Amino acid sequence: MICPHFEICGGCQIQDDYPIALQKKVTTFKKLFGFSPDAIFESKERGFRARAEFRIHRDGEKIFLSMNTFGKNERIPIDNCPNLLPILQEIIKKLPNLLQEDILNHKLYAINLLGNINNKAILTLIYHKTLDSLWEQEATKLAKMLKISIIGRSKNQEIVIGSNFINTEIPLDNTTLKYIYKEGNFSQPNPYINAKMINFVSQAIATHQKQDLLEMYCGSGNFTIALAKYFHKVFATEVVKSAIPILKENAKNNHIANIYSARLSGEETIEALNFKRDFFRLKEIDLKTFNFSHILVDPPRSGIANKEVLEFIAKFPYIIYISCNPQTLKEDSIFLGKTHKIIQSAIFDQFPHTHHLETIFIFQKIFTES
Ligand SMILES: C[S@@+](CC[C@H](N)C(=O)[O-])C[C@H]1O[C@@H](n2cnc3c(N)ncnc32)[C@H](O)[C@@H]1O
């Protein structure tokens, strides 16, 4: 299906037939790394994306949702995005008409959407004005009409109508993992691919000798929750403060008691584990009791890109590296390749119709005779 906004909207860059587009990504991967991935996980072609952000575009009295234009510093009106989950497509088709009501559209400048595959959604309306009880009344009517939750946000103000989180279930082995995704926190954008990534990692480590797991850049526990049962204990760290309570809630909802988590940056995690600095945040966690066999890193697009952090990671027998940017993965892999070999690799087409690619490498330490 050709999107009518293609080549105007900056959201997608590729409109080849899906199998051709995916094959091109595989070729790019092979050129960059010099080998073929062990596994290739394709996406649903359309209706896969669980998060979106739009700006409001105004033409006289009328309002539209808009995206950045392709290659230009301009914005274009959008009336649908076929990449979004069905519930989100439904919302953006109806929304401009429903927002013509003055109280809801006055000083509205952006919207965010978060959905799940069971047709639940949160719409966040972001304003340059203080929200009052009249706004709340109108927003409550809109939430009822669309059967969704609505969050109104402006400077120092947030009003939640319904819920500020969404439930998601991911099947793993013979169980179903339960997650909450909180609006405003990081979550993997393609739920179908996310389930495949979680299952891939759990199978990839099945035959390893496992003790404890250190996870850096853990977000709200997407991988932590799934992998905890394979390890004695897990120490999970993340720089965003609001992610840690969600991780704890996710652990509780899945009856997991062996995860220890703290808000720490990558650098702080290393200081803590090297016992160079005491953190009040770690007062209830005895880091001396951990015996790590594995480290999992899932850094942002910039990769690890820090020699001290890479040296630290390179001490672990197994490294599970999850990357959303093959370029920075390549650079980090050159460093890690001095001590480790890649024993499993997979690519995941988390972002169809764009050049982006998600990759997982499992590294194992090379033991040299000395
Ligand atoms: C690609 S997301 C992965 C999150 C999680 N693994 C998931 O699957 O949802 C990267 C995470 O790294 C965190 N992060 C970014 N810079 C960081 C840093 N310097 N130290 C620790 N965490 C960081 C972000 O807040 C984000 O949660």
The ligand as a MOL file (V3000), in Angstrom:
LIG
                    3D

  0  0  0     0  0            999 V3000
M  V30 BEGIN CTAB
M  V30 COUNTS 27 29 0 0 0
M  V30 BEGIN ATOM
M  V30 1 C 16.8920 2.3660 23.5540 0
M  V30 2 S 16.2660 2.7410 25.1580 0 CHG=1
M  V30 3 C 16.1450 1.1160 25.8210 0
M  V30 4 C 15.3210 0.9560 27.0550 0
M  V30 5 C 14.8780 -0.4930 27.3680 0
M  V30 6 N 15.9410 -1.4450 27.2070 0
M  V30 7 C 13.6710 -0.9030 26.5200 0
M  V30 8 O 13.7920 -1.8650 25.7250 0
M  V30 9 O 12.6030 -0.2850 26.6670 0 CHG=-1
M  V30 10 C 17.6890 3.4280 25.8890 0
M  V30 11 C 17.5580 3.8010 27.3450 0
M  V30 12 O 18.8270 4.3430 27.7730 0
M  V30 13 C 18.5830 5.3680 28.7060 0
M  V30 14 N 19.8030 6.1810 28.7520 0
M  V30 15 C 20.2080 7.1420 27.8800 0
M  V30 16 N 21.4180 7.6170 28.2360 0
M  V30 17 C 21.7980 6.9440 29.3520 0
M  V30 18 C 22.9530 6.9830 30.1910 0
M  V30 19 N 23.9710 7.8110 29.9550 0
M  V30 20 N 23.0100 6.1410 31.2460 0
M  V30 21 C 21.9900 5.2730 31.5020 0
M  V30 22 N 20.8670 5.1930 30.7540 0
M  V30 23 C 20.7600 6.0170 29.6860 0
M  V30 24 C 17.3440 6.0510 28.1530 0
M  V30 25 O 16.6950 6.7910 29.1500 0
M  V30 26 C 16.5150 4.8740 27.6430 0
M  V30 27 O 15.6570 4.3870 28.6520 0
M  V30 END ATOM
M  V30 BEGIN BOND
M  V30 1 1 1 2
M  V30 2 1 2 3
M  V30 3 1 2 10
M  V30 4 1 3 4
M  V30 5 1 4 5
M  V30 6 1 5 6
M  V30 7 1 5 7
M  V30 8 2 7 8
M  V30 9 1 7 9
M  V30 10 1 10 11
M  V30 11 1 11 12
M  V30 12 1 11 26
M  V30 13 1 12 13
M  V30 14 1 13 14
M  V30 15 1 13 24
M  V30 16 1 14 15
M  V30 17 1 14 23
M  V30 18 2 15 16
M  V30 19 1 16 17
M  V30 20 1 17 18
M  V30 21 2 17 23
M  V30 22 1 18 19
M  V30 23 2 18 20
M  V30 24 1 20 21
M  V30 25 2 21 22
M  V30 26 1 22 23
M  V30 27 1 24 25
M  V30 28 1 24 26
M  V30 29 1 26 27
M  V30 END BOND
M  V30 END CTAB
M  END
